[in-house]
């Protein structure tokens, strides 16, 4: 769920969730990681490189897309 109620719906927020796995490279300085998708519920993601931002605060780990369209 997008915490911003004013944000437009995407395929992920309307249809449930995304699940994928693949090779991960972490950039701690930029607080990002890139997943090269090996397999996914959304088959069109296979082979794509997805960059996600991350933030850790206490016991909370938050992931965010760097590009909200992906």
C-alpha positions as CSV (number, residue, x, y, z in Angstrom):
1,X,0.0,0.0,0.0
2,X,1.3,3.4,-0.8
3,X,1.2,5.5,2.4
4,X,0.5,8.6,0.3
5,X,-3.2,8.5,-0.3
6,X,-2.9,11.1,-3.0
7,X,-0.6,9.0,-5.1
8,X,-2.0,7.4,-8.2
9,X,-2.8,3.7,-8.2
10,X,-0.3,1.3,-9.9
11,X,-0.6,-2.3,-10.9
12,X,1.0,-3.3,-7.6
13,X,-1.2,-1.2,-5.3
14,X,-4.4,-2.3,-7.1
15,X,-3.6,-6.0,-7.6
16,X,-1.9,-6.8,-4.4
17,X,1.8,-7.1,-4.1
18,X,5.0,-7.8,-6.1
19,X,7.2,-10.7,-5.4
20,X,10.5,-11.3,-7.1
21,X,14.0,-12.6,-6.5
22,X,17.4,-12.3,-8.1
23,X,20.9,-11.1,-7.7
24,X,21.3,-8.2,-5.3
25,X,24.0,-5.5,-5.2
26,X,23.9,-3.1,-2.2
27,X,25.2,0.5,-2.2
28,X,25.3,1.4,1.6
29,X,26.5,4.9,1.0
30,X,23.5,5.7,-1.3
31,X,21.1,3.6,0.8
32,X,20.0,1.7,-2.3
33,X,20.2,-1.8,-3.8
34,X,19.7,-3.2,-7.2
35,X,18.0,-6.5,-7.9
36,X,18.4,-8.1,-11.3
37,X,15.2,-10.1,-11.4
38,X,15.5,-13.8,-12.1
39,X,11.9,-14.6,-11.5
40,X,8.8,-12.7,-10.5
41,X,5.0,-12.9,-10.1
42,X,4.9,-10.1,-12.7
43,X,6.6,-11.9,-15.6
44,X,7.5,-8.7,-17.4
45,X,9.9,-7.8,-14.5
46,X,12.1,-10.9,-15.3
47,X,15.5,-9.6,-16.5
48,X,14.9,-6.1,-15.4
49,X,17.2,-4.2,-12.9
50,X,15.1,-2.7,-10.1
51,X,16.6,-0.1,-7.9
52,X,15.2,0.3,-4.4
53,X,16.0,2.7,-1.7
54,X,16.1,1.6,1.9
55,X,16.1,3.1,5.4
56,X,16.5,1.4,8.8
57,X,15.1,3.2,11.8
58,X,15.2,1.1,15.0
59,X,13.3,-2.1,14.2
60,X,11.7,-0.7,11.0
61,X,13.1,-1.5,7.6
62,X,11.5,0.6,4.8
63,X,11.9,-0.1,1.0
64,X,11.0,2.5,-1.5
65,X,11.3,2.5,-5.4
66,X,13.8,5.1,-6.6
67,X,11.7,5.4,-9.7
68,X,8.0,5.2,-8.7
69,X,7.1,3.9,-12.2
70,X,9.0,0.7,-11.6
